[in-house]
Amino acid sequence: MRSVMRGLVKRGQRRIHFNDEGDRQRKEVLAHICALGVRSHVWTCKHNNDAVARSACLFDMIPRLVELDVSRLVLESCQHQDAADRRVLASGIRKFGGTFTYEHLRPVEDPLLWISDAIAWSYGAGGEWRRRTVDLIEEVSAAESP
């Protein structure tokens, strides 16, 4: 999967970031992601503060990660949010009993982060873009904002 994603990077780019891609490239990337057989779960949260919404979604996903017996969670580093993420994860793991490890990586460090970016961007954009992800998304959950 990583090599396929790296192969989609255009000359002069270091990574794929859906917000910066043109529609033609977005369609091509989504087609390749679909061909990889990726399955995802999307968490949403309606809150006017992105940091609060991120924390709510992260906490809400922990029971599902425990249920799936996930061994490792990689999050895209959002430097101003990483410390809060670690606090939320530690709290959730204590509450729900998970044993998985977690780390933050920059998008250039792991091309698999580009997949979650593509799915999240497409889902959030709605319309045609959301329809293009229908085969990639197994479930959508709404996290409760605090």
N, CA, C and O atoms as a GROMACS GRO file, in nm:
protein
  584
    1MET      N    1   0.081  -0.119   0.000
    1MET     CA    2   0.000   0.000   0.000
    1MET      C    3   0.086   0.126   0.000
    1MET      O    4   0.060   0.223  -0.072
    2ARG      N    5   0.190   0.122   0.082
    2ARG     CA    6   0.278   0.239   0.087
    2ARG      C    7   0.344   0.266  -0.047
    2ARG      O    8   0.354   0.382  -0.089
    3SER      N    9   0.389   0.161  -0.115
    3SER     CA   10   0.456   0.182  -0.243
    3SER      C   11   0.358   0.232  -0.348
    3SER      O   12   0.394   0.315  -0.432
    4VAL      N   13   0.234   0.184  -0.346
    4VAL     CA   14   0.133   0.234  -0.439
    4VAL      C   15   0.108   0.382  -0.415
    4VAL      O   16   0.104   0.461  -0.510
    5MET      N   17   0.093   0.421  -0.289
    5MET     CA   18   0.068   0.561  -0.258
    5MET      C   19   0.188   0.648  -0.297
    5MET      O   20   0.170   0.757  -0.351
    6ARG      N   21   0.309   0.601  -0.269
    6ARG     CA   22   0.428   0.678  -0.309
    6ARG      C   23   0.433   0.697  -0.461
    6ARG      O   24   0.477   0.801  -0.510
    7GLY      N   25   0.387   0.596  -0.534
    7GLY     CA   26   0.387   0.603  -0.679
    7GLY      C   27   0.290   0.705  -0.736
    7GLY      O   28   0.299   0.740  -0.853
    8LEU      N   29   0.198   0.754  -0.655
    8LEU     CA   30   0.099   0.853  -0.699
    8LEU      C   31   0.145   0.996  -0.679
    8LEU      O   32   0.080   1.090  -0.725
    9VAL      N   33   0.256   1.014  -0.610
    9VAL     CA   34   0.308   1.149  -0.584
    9VAL      C   35   0.363   1.206  -0.714
    9VAL      O   36   0.442   1.142  -0.784
   10LYS      N   37   0.321   1.327  -0.746
   10LYS     CA   38   0.366   1.394  -0.867
   10LYS      C   39   0.504   1.455  -0.845
   10LYS      O   40   0.543   1.485  -0.732
   11ARG      N   41   0.576   1.473  -0.955
   11ARG     CA   42   0.709   1.534  -0.949
   11ARG      C   43   0.702   1.667  -0.875
   11ARG      O   44   0.615   1.750  -0.901
   12GLY      N   45   0.796   1.685  -0.784
   12GLY     CA   46   0.801   1.809  -0.705
   12GLY      C   47   0.722   1.803  -0.576
   12GLY      O   48   0.734   1.892  -0.492
   13GLN      N   49   0.640   1.700  -0.559
   13GLN     CA   50   0.562   1.685  -0.436
   13GLN      C   51   0.636   1.592  -0.340
   13GLN      O   52   0.712   1.505  -0.381
   14ARG      N   53   0.612   1.611  -0.212
   14ARG     CA   54   0.666   1.520  -0.110
   14ARG      C   55   0.559   1.426  -0.059
   14ARG      O   56   0.589   1.323   0.001
   15ARG      N   57   0.433   1.461  -0.084
   15ARG     CA   58   0.321   1.384  -0.031
   15ARG      C   59   0.195   1.416  -0.108
   15ARG      O   60   0.192   1.508  -0.190
   16ILE      N   61   0.090   1.339  -0.079
   16ILE     CA   62  -0.042   1.369  -0.131
   16ILE      C   63  -0.121   1.434  -0.018
   16ILE      O   64  -0.130   1.380   0.092
   17HIS      N   65  -0.178   1.548  -0.047
   17HIS     CA   66  -0.264   1.618   0.048
   17HIS      C   67  -0.388   1.661  -0.029
   17HIS      O   68  -0.380   1.749  -0.116
   18PHE      N   69  -0.502   1.601   0.001
   18PHE     CA   70  -0.621   1.619  -0.082
   18PHE      C   71  -0.663   1.764  -0.095
   18PHE      O   72  -0.716   1.804  -0.199
   19ASN      N   73  -0.642   1.842   0.006
   19ASN     CA   74  -0.681   1.983  -0.001
   19ASN      C   75  -0.605   2.057  -0.112
   19ASN      O   76  -0.655   2.155  -0.167
   20ASP      N   77  -0.486   2.009  -0.144
   20ASP     CA   78  -0.401   2.076  -0.242
   20ASP      C   79  -0.406   2.012  -0.381
   20ASP      O   80  -0.346   2.065  -0.475
   21GLU      N   81  -0.476   1.902  -0.396
   21GLU     CA   82  -0.480   1.831  -0.524
   21GLU      C   83  -0.592   1.883  -0.613
   21GLU      O   84  -0.693   1.934  -0.564
   22GLY      N   85  -0.573   1.869  -0.742
   22GLY     CA   86  -0.680   1.901  -0.837
   22GLY      C   87  -0.777   1.785  -0.845
   22GLY      O   88  -0.747   1.674  -0.801
   23ASP      N   89  -0.893   1.810  -0.902
   23ASP     CA   90  -0.996   1.706  -0.911
   23ASP      C   91  -0.950   1.583  -0.986
   23ASP      O   92  -0.982   1.470  -0.947
   24ARG      N   93  -0.876   1.601  -1.094
   24ARG     CA   94  -0.828   1.486  -1.172
   24ARG      C   95  -0.739   1.396  -1.086
   24ARG      O   96  -0.753   1.273  -1.087
   25GLN      N   97  -0.647   1.457  -1.014
   25GLN     CA   98  -0.557   1.380  -0.926
   25GLN      C   99  -0.635   1.316  -0.812
   25GLN      O  100  -0.608   1.201  -0.776
   26ARG      N  101  -0.731   1.387  -0.756
   26ARG     CA  102  -0.814   1.329  -0.649
   26ARG      C  103  -0.885   1.203  -0.699
   26ARG      O  104  -0.887   1.101  -0.629
   27LYS      N  105  -0.942   1.210  -0.818
   27LYS     CA  106  -1.013   1.093  -0.873
   27LYS      C  107  -0.918   0.976  -0.893
   27LYS      O  108  -0.952   0.862  -0.862
   28GLU      N  109  -0.799   1.004  -0.944
   28GLU     CA  110  -0.700   0.899  -0.966
   28GLU      C  111  -0.658   0.835  -0.834
   28GLU      O  112  -0.650   0.713  -0.823
   29VAL      N  113  -0.631   0.917  -0.735
   29VAL     CA  114  -0.588   0.866  -0.605
   29VAL      C  115  -0.698   0.781  -0.543
   29VAL      O  116  -0.671   0.672  -0.493
   30LEU      N  117  -0.821   0.829  -0.544
   30LEU     CA  118  -0.932   0.752  -0.488
   30LEU      C  119  -0.951   0.619  -0.560
   30LEU      O  120  -0.981   0.518  -0.497
   31ALA      N  121  -0.933   0.618  -0.691
   31ALA     CA  122  -0.945   0.492  -0.765
   31ALA      C  123  -0.839   0.392  -0.720
   31ALA      O  124  -0.868   0.274  -0.704
   32HIS      N  125  -0.718   0.439  -0.700
   32HIS     CA  126  -0.611   0.350  -0.652
   32HIS      C  127  -0.639   0.301  -0.510
   32HIS      O  128  -0.615   0.185  -0.478
   33ILE      N  129  -0.688   0.390  -0.426
   33ILE     CA  130  -0.720   0.350  -0.288
   33ILE      C  131  -0.830   0.243  -0.290
   33ILE      O  132  -0.821   0.145  -0.216
   34CYS      N  133  -0.931   0.261  -0.372
   34CYS     CA  134  -1.038   0.160  -0.385
   34CYS      C  135  -0.980   0.026  -0.429
   34CYS      O  136  -1.020  -0.079  -0.379
   35ALA      N  137  -0.888   0.030  -0.523
   35ALA     CA  138  -0.828  -0.094  -0.575
   35ALA      C  139  -0.745  -0.166  -0.469
   35ALA      O  140  -0.725  -0.287  -0.477
   36LEU      N  141  -0.696  -0.092  -0.369
   36LEU     CA  142  -0.617  -0.152  -0.262
   36LEU      C  143  -0.704  -0.231  -0.163
   36LEU      O  144  -0.651  -0.309  -0.083
   37GLY      N  145  -0.834  -0.213  -0.168
   37GLY     CA  146  -0.922  -0.285  -0.076
   37GLY      C  147  -0.926  -0.224   0.064
   37GLY      O  148  -0.955  -0.293   0.161
   38VAL      N  149  -0.898  -0.097   0.073
   38VAL     CA  150  -0.898  -0.027   0.202
   38VAL      C  151  -1.038  -0.025   0.260
   38VAL      O  152  -1.136  -0.008   0.188
   39ARG      N  153  -1.048  -0.042   0.391
   39ARG     CA  154  -1.174  -0.031   0.465
   39ARG      C  155  -1.152   0.073   0.573
   39ARG      O  156  -1.046   0.076   0.636
   40SER      N  157  -1.250   0.159   0.595
   40SER     CA  158  -1.234   0.265   0.694
   40SER      C  159  -1.360   0.284   0.776
   40SER      O  160  -1.468   0.234   0.744
   41HIS      N  161  -1.341   0.357   0.884
   41HIS     CA  162  -1.449   0.397   0.973
   41HIS      C  163  -1.429   0.547   0.993
   41HIS      O  164  -1.320   0.591   1.028
   42VAL      N  165  -1.534   0.624   0.971
   42VAL     CA  166  -1.525   0.769   0.982
   42VAL      C  167  -1.596   0.813   1.109
   42VAL      O  168  -1.708   0.771   1.137
   43TRP      N  169  -1.529   0.898   1.186
   43TRP     CA  170  -1.590   0.960   1.303
   43TRP      C  171  -1.612   1.107   1.272
   43TRP      O  172  -1.525   1.174   1.216
   44THR      N  173  -1.728   1.157   1.309
   44THR     CA  174  -1.760   1.298   1.290
   44THR      C  175  -1.798   1.358   1.425
   44THR      O  176  -1.835   1.286   1.518
   45CYS      N  177  -1.787   1.490   1.434
   45CYS     CA  178  -1.829   1.560   1.554
   45CYS      C  179  -1.867   1.701   1.515
   45CYS      O  180  -1.788   1.772   1.452
   46LYS      N  181  -1.986   1.741   1.550
   46LYS     CA  182  -2.030   1.877   1.522
   46LYS      C  183  -1.994   1.966   1.641
   46LYS      O  184  -2.063   1.968   1.743
   47HIS      N  185  -1.885   2.037   1.625
   47HIS     CA  186  -1.841   2.132   1.728
   47HIS      C  187  -1.765   2.242   1.657
   47HIS      O  188  -1.694   2.215   1.560
   48ASN      N  189  -1.780   2.364   1.703
   48ASN     CA  190  -1.717   2.476   1.634
   48ASN      C  191  -1.568   2.489   1.665
   48ASN      O  192  -1.501   2.576   1.609
   49ASN      N  193  -1.516   2.406   1.752
   49ASN     CA  194  -1.373   2.409   1.786
   49ASN      C  195  -1.311   2.278   1.737
   49ASN      O  196  -1.344   2.170   1.786
   50ASP      N  197  -1.221   2.288   1.638
   50ASP     CA  198  -1.161   2.168   1.578
   50ASP      C  199  -1.086   2.082   1.679
   50ASP      O  200  -1.091   1.959   1.671
   51ALA      N  201  -1.018   2.145   1.774
   51ALA     CA  202  -0.941   2.068   1.873
   51ALA      C  203  -1.036   1.987   1.962
   51ALA      O  204  -1.007   1.872   1.993
   52VAL      N  205  -1.147   2.046   2.001
   52VAL     CA  206  -1.246   1.976   2.084
   52VAL      C  207  -1.306   1.860   2.004
   52VAL      O  208  -1.323   1.750   2.056
   53ALA      N  209  -1.338   1.886   1.878
   53ALA     CA  210  -1.396   1.781   1.792
   53ALA      C  211  -1.297   1.666   1.773
   53ALA      O  212  -1.335   1.549   1.779
   54ARG      N  213  -1.170   1.700   1.750
   54ARG     CA  214  -1.067   1.596   1.733
   54ARG      C  215  -1.057   1.509   1.858
   54ARG      O  216  -1.052   1.387   1.848
   55SER      N  217  -1.054   1.572   1.974
   55SER     CA  218  -1.044   1.496   2.100
   55SER      C  219  -1.166   1.408   2.120
   55SER      O  220  -1.153   1.294   2.164
   56ALA      N  221  -1.285   1.459   2.089
   56ALA     CA  222  -1.407   1.380   2.105
   56ALA      C  223  -1.406   1.258   2.013
   56ALA      O  224  -1.440   1.148   2.056
   57CYS      N  225  -1.366   1.277   1.888
   57CYS     CA  226  -1.360   1.166   1.794
   57CYS      C  227  -1.256   1.063   1.838
   57CYS      O  228  -1.281   0.942   1.832
   58LEU      N  229  -1.142   1.111   1.881
   58LEU     CA  230  -1.035   1.022   1.924
   58LEU      C  231  -1.078   0.937   2.043
   58LEU      O  232  -1.056   0.816   2.045
   59PHE      N  233  -1.141   0.999   2.142
   59PHE     CA  234  -1.187   0.926   2.259
   59PHE      C  235  -1.294   0.825   2.219
   59PHE      O  236  -1.296   0.713   2.268
   60ASP      N  237  -1.384   0.865   2.130
   60ASP     CA  238  -1.494   0.779   2.088
   60ASP      C  239  -1.446   0.657   2.010
   60ASP      O  240  -1.512   0.554   2.011
   61MET      N  241  -1.332   0.668   1.944
   61MET     CA  242  -1.285   0.555   1.864
   61MET      C  243  -1.213   0.448   1.947
   61MET      O  244  -1.195   0.336   1.900
   62ILE      N  245  -1.173   0.480   2.067
   62ILE     CA  246  -1.093   0.386   2.147
   62ILE      C  247  -1.164   0.253   2.172
   62ILE      O  248  -1.102   0.149   2.154
   63PRO      N  249  -1.292   0.252   2.213
   63PRO     CA  250  -1.356   0.121   2.233
   63PRO      C  251  -1.356   0.035   2.105
   63PRO      O  252  -1.343  -0.088   2.112
   64ARG      N  253  -1.371   0.099   1.989
   64ARG     CA  254  -1.369   0.024   1.863
   64ARG      C  255  -1.230  -0.032   1.835
   64ARG      O  256  -1.218  -0.145   1.786
   65LEU      N  257  -1.126   0.045   1.866
   65LEU     CA  258  -0.990  -0.004   1.848
   65LEU      C  259  -0.962  -0.123   1.940
   65LEU      O  260  -0.896  -0.219   1.900
   66VAL      N  261  -1.013  -0.115   2.062
   66VAL     CA  262  -0.996  -0.226   2.157
   66VAL      C  263  -1.071  -0.349   2.105
   66VAL      O  264  -1.018  -0.460   2.108
   67GLU      N  265  -1.193  -0.329   2.058
   67GLU     CA  266  -1.273  -0.439   2.004
   67GLU      C  267  -1.202  -0.507   1.886
   67GLU      O  268  -1.208  -0.629   1.872
   68LEU      N  269  -1.137  -0.428   1.803
   68LEU     CA  270  -1.066  -0.483   1.686
   68LEU      C  271  -0.929  -0.539   1.721
   68LEU      O  272  -0.859  -0.591   1.634
   69ASP      N  273  -0.890  -0.528   1.847
   69ASP     CA  274  -0.760  -0.574   1.894
   69ASP      C  275  -0.646  -0.508   1.815
   69ASP      O  276  -0.549  -0.574   1.776
   70VAL      N  277  -0.660  -0.379   1.793
   70VAL     CA  278  -0.558  -0.301   1.723
   70VAL      C  279  -0.430  -0.301   1.806
   70VAL      O  280  -0.436  -0.286   1.928
   71SER      N  281  -0.316  -0.318   1.741
   71SER     CA  282  -0.189  -0.318   1.813
   71SER      C  283  -0.116  -0.184   1.803
   71SER      O  284  -0.034  -0.150   1.889
   72ARG      N  285  -0.147  -0.106   1.697
   72ARG     CA  286  -0.076   0.020   1.677
   72ARG      C  287  -0.166   0.121   1.608
   72ARG      O  288  -0.232   0.088   1.509
   73LEU      N  289  -0.168   0.242   1.660
   73LEU     CA  290  -0.244   0.351   1.601
   73LEU      C  291  -0.146   0.461   1.561
   73LEU      O  292  -0.066   0.506   1.643
   74VAL      N  293  -0.152   0.503   1.436
   74VAL     CA  294  -0.069   0.612   1.388
   74VAL      C  295  -0.159   0.728   1.354
   74VAL      O  296  -0.254   0.714   1.275
   75LEU      N  297  -0.130   0.842   1.412
   75LEU     CA  298  -0.207   0.963   1.387
   75LEU      C  299  -0.120   1.064   1.314
   75LEU      O  300   0.001   1.070   1.334
   76GLU      N  301  -0.185   1.144   1.230
   76GLU     CA  302  -0.111   1.252   1.166
   76GLU      C  303  -0.081   1.357   1.271
   76GLU      O  304  -0.170   1.405   1.342
   77SER      N  305   0.046   1.392   1.279
   77SER     CA  306   0.087   1.491   1.377
   77SER      C  307   0.025   1.627   1.345
   77SER      O  308   0.033   1.676   1.233
   78CYS      N  309  -0.034   1.682   1.444
   78CYS     CA  310  -0.087   1.818   1.438
   78CYS      C  311  -0.023   1.884   1.560
   78CYS      O  312  -0.085   1.893   1.667
   79GLN      N  313   0.100   1.929   1.544
   79GLN     CA  314   0.190   1.959   1.654
   79GLN      C  315   0.124   2.030   1.772
   79GLN      O  316   0.153   1.998   1.888
   80HIS      N  317   0.038   2.125   1.745
   80HIS     CA  318  -0.026   2.194   1.857
   80HIS      C  319  -0.130   2.107   1.927
   80HIS      O  320  -0.179   2.144   2.034
   81GLN      N  321  -0.165   1.993   1.868
   81GLN     CA  322  -0.267   1.906   1.923
   81GLN      C  323  -0.212   1.773   1.975
   81GLN      O  324  -0.284   1.699   2.043
   82ASP      N  325  -0.086   1.741   1.945
   82ASP     CA  326  -0.031   1.610   1.980
   82ASP      C  327  -0.037   1.580   2.130
   82ASP      O  328  -0.071   1.469   2.169
   83ALA      N  329  -0.004   1.677   2.212
   83ALA     CA  330  -0.006   1.655   2.358
   83ALA      C  331  -0.147   1.625   2.405
   83ALA      O  332  -0.168   1.537   2.489
   84ALA      N  333  -0.245   1.698   2.353
   84ALA     CA  334  -0.385   1.672   2.390
   84ALA      C  335  -0.428   1.533   2.342
   84ALA      O  336  -0.499   1.462   2.413
   85ASP      N  337  -0.384   1.494   2.223
   85ASP     CA  338  -0.414   1.359   2.173
   85ASP      C  339  -0.361   1.253   2.268
   85ASP      O  340  -0.431   1.158   2.301
   86ARG      N  341  -0.237   1.271   2.312
   86ARG     CA  342  -0.177   1.172   2.403
   86ARG      C  343  -0.255   1.162   2.534
   86ARG      O  344  -0.273   1.053   2.588
   87ARG      N  345  -0.301   1.277   2.586
   87ARG     CA  346  -0.381   1.275   2.709
   87ARG      C  347  -0.513   1.202   2.686
   87ARG      O  348  -0.554   1.121   2.770
   88VAL      N  349  -0.579   1.229   2.575
   88VAL     CA  350  -0.707   1.164   2.544
   88VAL      C  351  -0.687   1.013   2.528
   88VAL      O  352  -0.764   0.934   2.582
   89LEU      N  353  -0.584   0.974   2.456
   89LEU     CA  354  -0.557   0.832   2.435
   89LEU      C  355  -0.525   0.761   2.566
   89LEU      O  356  -0.576   0.652   2.592
   90ALA      N  357  -0.441   0.821   2.648
   90ALA     CA  358  -0.406   0.760   2.776
   90ALA      C  359  -0.530   0.743   2.864
   90ALA      O  360  -0.548   0.639   2.927
   91SER      N  361  -0.614   0.845   2.867
   91SER     CA  362  -0.737   0.839   2.945
   91SER      C  363  -0.830   0.730   2.892
   91SER      O  364  -0.887   0.653   2.970
   92GLY      N  365  -0.846   0.723   2.761
   92GLY     CA  366  -0.934   0.624   2.701
   92GLY      C  367  -0.884   0.482   2.719
   92GLY      O  368  -0.962   0.390   2.743
   93ILE      N  369  -0.753   0.465   2.708
   93ILE     CA  370  -0.695   0.331   2.727
   93ILE      C  371  -0.714   0.286   2.871
   93ILE      O  372  -0.743   0.169   2.896
   94ARG      N  373  -0.697   0.379   2.966
   94ARG     CA  374  -0.724   0.343   3.107
   94ARG      C  375  -0.870   0.302   3.125
   94ARG      O  376  -0.900   0.206   3.195
   95LYS      N  377  -0.961   0.376   3.063
   95LYS     CA  378  -1.104   0.350   3.080
   95LYS      C  379  -1.149   0.222   3.010
   95LYS      O  380  -1.226   0.145   3.066
   96PHE      N  381  -1.100   0.200   2.887
   96PHE     CA  382  -1.151   0.089   2.806
   96PHE      C  383  -1.058  -0.032   2.800
   96PHE      O  384  -1.094  -0.134   2.742
   97GLY      N  385  -0.940  -0.021   2.858
   97GLY     CA  386  -0.852  -0.136   2.869
   97GLY      C  387  -0.771  -0.171   2.747
   97GLY      O  388  -0.728  -0.286   2.734
   98GLY      N  389  -0.748  -0.080   2.658
   98GLY     CA  390  -0.669  -0.110   2.539
   98GLY      C  391  -0.522  -0.133   2.569
   98GLY      O  392  -0.470  -0.086   2.671
   99THR      N  393  -0.455  -0.204   2.481
   99THR     CA  394  -0.312  -0.229   2.497
   99THR      C  395  -0.232  -0.181   2.376
   99THR      O  396  -0.113  -0.209   2.366
  100PHE      N  397  -0.296  -0.110   2.286
  100PHE     CA  398  -0.228  -0.068   2.164
  100PHE      C  399  -0.131   0.049   2.191
  100PHE      O  400  -0.148   0.126   2.285
  101THR      N  401  -0.032   0.057   2.105
  101THR     CA  402   0.060   0.171   2.111
  101THR      C  403   0.009   0.277   2.014
  101THR      O  404  -0.070   0.248   1.923
  102TYR      N  405   0.056   0.398   2.034
  102TYR     CA  406   0.016   0.505   1.944
  102TYR      C  407   0.132   0.601   1.926
  102TYR      O  408   0.216   0.619   2.013
  103GLU      N  409   0.133   0.662   1.809
  103GLU     CA  410   0.237   0.760   1.779
  103GLU      C  411   0.186   0.859   1.677
  103GLU      O  412   0.093   0.831   1.602
  104HIS      N  413   0.249   0.974   1.675
  104HIS     CA  414   0.220   1.077   1.576
  104HIS      C  415   0.332   1.079   1.474
  104HIS      O  416   0.450   1.078   1.510
  105LEU      N  417   0.295   1.082   1.347
  105LEU     CA  418   0.393   1.094   1.240
  105LEU      C  419   0.352   1.208   1.148
  105LEU      O  420   0.233   1.239   1.134
  106ARG      N  421   0.450   1.269   1.086
  106ARG     CA  422   0.421   1.369   0.983
  106ARG      C  423   0.379   1.295   0.857
  106ARG      O  424   0.424   1.183   0.834
  107PRO      N  425   0.296   1.356   0.775
  107PRO     CA  426   0.248   1.288   0.654
  107PRO      C  427   0.359   1.239   0.562
  107PRO      O  428   0.342   1.137   0.495
  108VAL      N  429   0.471   1.307   0.557
  108VAL     CA  430   0.580   1.260   0.470
  108VAL      C  431   0.646   1.134   0.525
  108VAL      O  432   0.720   1.068   0.453
  109GLU      N  433   0.620   1.101   0.651
  109GLU     CA  434   0.682   0.984   0.712
  109GLU      C  435   0.606   0.854   0.687
  109GLU      O  436   0.665   0.746   0.697
  110ASP      N  437   0.479   0.861   0.654
  110ASP     CA  438   0.402   0.739   0.628
  110ASP      C  439   0.292   0.766   0.526
  110ASP      O  440   0.193   0.832   0.558
  111PRO      N  441   0.309   0.714   0.404
  111PRO     CA  442   0.209   0.736   0.299
  111PRO      C  443   0.070   0.683   0.331
  111PRO      O  444  -0.027   0.723   0.267
  112LEU      N  445   0.057   0.594   0.430
  112LEU     CA  446  -0.076   0.547   0.466
  112LEU      C  447  -0.160   0.659   0.526
  112LEU      O  448  -0.283   0.654   0.522
  113LEU      N  449  -0.095   0.761   0.581
  113LEU     CA  450  -0.170   0.876   0.633
  113LEU      C  451  -0.241   0.950   0.520
  113LEU      O  452  -0.342   1.016   0.544
  114TRP      N  453  -0.190   0.940   0.399
  114TRP     CA  454  -0.252   1.005   0.285
  114TRP      C  455  -0.387   0.943   0.254
  114TRP      O  456  -0.476   1.009   0.201
  115ILE      N  457  -0.401   0.814   0.286
  115ILE     CA  458  -0.528   0.745   0.261
  115ILE      C  459  -0.636   0.801   0.352
  115ILE      O  460  -0.746   0.834   0.306
  116SER      N  461  -0.606   0.812   0.479
  116SER     CA  462  -0.708   0.867   0.571
  116SER      C  463  -0.740   1.012   0.536
  116SER      O  464  -0.855   1.054   0.548
  117ASP      N  465  -0.639   1.087   0.493
  117ASP     CA  466  -0.663   1.225   0.450
  117ASP      C  467  -0.758   1.229   0.332
  117ASP      O  468  -0.851   1.310   0.329
  118ALA      N  469  -0.737   1.141   0.234
  118ALA     CA  470  -0.821   1.137   0.114
  118ALA      C  471  -0.965   1.100   0.149
  118ALA      O  472  -1.059   1.161   0.098
  119ILE      N  473  -0.982   1.001   0.234
  119ILE     CA  474  -1.116   0.956   0.271
  119ILE      C  475  -1.187   1.064   0.352
  119ILE      O  476  -1.303   1.095   0.327
  120ALA      N  477  -1.117   1.122   0.449
  120ALA     CA  478  -1.179   1.226   0.533
  120ALA      C  479  -1.216   1.348   0.449
  120ALA      O  480  -1.325   1.404   0.465
  121TRP      N  481  -1.126   1.390   0.361
  121TRP     CA  482  -1.155   1.507   0.277
  121TRP      C  483  -1.276   1.480   0.189
  121TRP      O  484  -1.366   1.563   0.179
  122SER      N  485  -1.279   1.363   0.126
  122SER     CA  486  -1.388   1.329   0.034
  122SER      C  487  -1.521   1.317   0.108
  122SER      O  488  -1.624   1.364   0.059
  123TYR      N  489  -1.518   1.256   0.224
  123TYR     CA  490  -1.641   1.244   0.303
  123TYR      C  491  -1.692   1.382   0.342
  123TYR      O  492  -1.810   1.412   0.328
  124GLY      N  493  -1.601   1.465   0.390
  124GLY     CA  494  -1.639   1.601   0.432
  124GLY      C  495  -1.686   1.688   0.318
  124GLY      O  496  -1.772   1.775   0.337
  125ALA      N  497  -1.632   1.667   0.197
  125ALA     CA  498  -1.672   1.747   0.081
  125ALA      C  499  -1.814   1.715   0.038
  125ALA      O  500  -1.882   1.800  -0.020
  126GLY      N  501  -1.860   1.593   0.065
  126GLY     CA  502  -1.996   1.554   0.030
  126GLY      C  503  -2.014   1.533  -0.120
  126GLY      O  504  -1.918   1.530  -0.197
  127GLY      N  505  -2.138   1.519  -0.159
  127GLY     CA  506  -2.173   1.507  -0.301
  127GLY      C  507  -2.101   1.396  -0.372
  127GLY      O  508  -2.091   1.284  -0.322
  128GLU      N  509  -2.049   1.429  -0.492
  128GLU     CA  510  -1.978   1.330  -0.574
  128GLU      C  511  -1.860   1.270  -0.499
  128GLU      O  512  -1.834   1.150  -0.510
  129TRP      N  513  -1.789   1.352  -0.424
  129TRP     CA  514  -1.670   1.303  -0.354
  129TRP      C  515  -1.708   1.202  -0.248
  129TRP      O  516  -1.639   1.100  -0.235
  130ARG      N  517  -1.813   1.225  -0.173
  130ARG     CA  518  -1.856   1.128  -0.073
  130ARG      C  519  -1.900   0.998  -0.142
  130ARG      O  520  -1.870   0.889  -0.093
  131ARG      N  521  -1.969   1.009  -0.254
  131ARG     CA  522  -2.012   0.889  -0.327
  131ARG      C  523  -1.891   0.806  -0.372
  131ARG      O  524  -1.899   0.683  -0.377
  132ARG      N  525  -1.782   0.870  -0.404
  132ARG     CA  526  -1.662   0.798  -0.447
  132ARG      C  527  -1.599   0.717  -0.334
  132ARG      O  528  -1.517   0.629  -0.360
  133THR      N  529  -1.635   0.745  -0.210
  133THR     CA  530  -1.577   0.673  -0.096
  133THR      C  531  -1.671   0.567  -0.038
  133THR      O  532  -1.637   0.500   0.060
  134VAL      N  533  -1.788   0.551  -0.098
  134VAL     CA  534  -1.887   0.461  -0.041
  134VAL      C  535  -1.833   0.318  -0.024
  134VAL      O  536  -1.869   0.251   0.072
  135ASP      N  537  -1.749   0.273  -0.114
  135ASP     CA  538  -1.694   0.137  -0.102
  135ASP      C  539  -1.577   0.129  -0.005
  135ASP      O  540  -1.531   0.020   0.028
  136LEU      N  541  -1.530   0.242   0.041
  136LEU     CA  542  -1.416   0.246   0.134
  136LEU      C  543  -1.459   0.255   0.280
  136LEU      O  544  -1.384   0.218   0.370
  137ILE      N  545  -1.580   0.305   0.302
  137ILE     CA  546  -1.625   0.334   0.439
  137ILE      C  547  -1.721   0.226   0.487
  137ILE      O  548  -1.829   0.207   0.430
  138GLU      N  549  -1.681   0.156   0.592
  138GLU     CA  550  -1.767   0.053   0.650
  138GLU      C  551  -1.870   0.112   0.745
  138GLU      O  552  -1.981   0.062   0.757
  139GLU      N  553  -1.831   0.220   0.813
  139GLU     CA  554  -1.920   0.275   0.915
  139GLU      C  555  -1.887   0.421   0.938
  139GLU      O  556  -1.772   0.463   0.926
  140VAL      N  557  -1.989   0.499   0.972
  140VAL     CA  558  -1.972   0.638   1.011
  140VAL      C  559  -2.033   0.652   1.150
  140VAL      O  560  -2.147   0.612   1.173
  141SER      N  561  -1.957   0.710   1.240
  141SER     CA  562  -2.004   0.731   1.378
  141SER      C  563  -1.996   0.879   1.414
  141SER      O  564  -1.905   0.950   1.372
  142ALA      N  565  -2.092   0.923   1.490
  142ALA     CA  566  -2.093   1.061   1.538
  142ALA      C  567  -2.048   1.062   1.683
  142ALA      O  568  -2.114   1.007   1.771
  143ALA      N  569  -1.934   1.126   1.706
  143ALA     CA  570  -1.884   1.140   1.843
  143ALA      C  571  -1.962   1.250   1.912
  143ALA      O  572  -2.000   1.350   1.850
  144GLU      N  573  -1.986   1.231   2.039
  144GLU     CA  574  -2.056   1.334   2.116
  144GLU      C  575  -1.957   1.439   2.162
  144GLU      O  576  -1.852   1.407   2.218
  145SER      N  577  -1.991   1.564   2.137
  145SER     CA  578  -1.902   1.670   2.183
  145SER      C  579  -1.923   1.692   2.331
  145SER      O  580  -2.035   1.679   2.382
  146PRO      N  581  -1.815   1.725   2.400
  146PRO     CA  582  -1.825   1.742   2.547
  146PRO      C  583  -1.910   1.861   2.585
  146PRO      O  584  -1.929   1.889   2.704
   0.00000   0.00000   0.00000
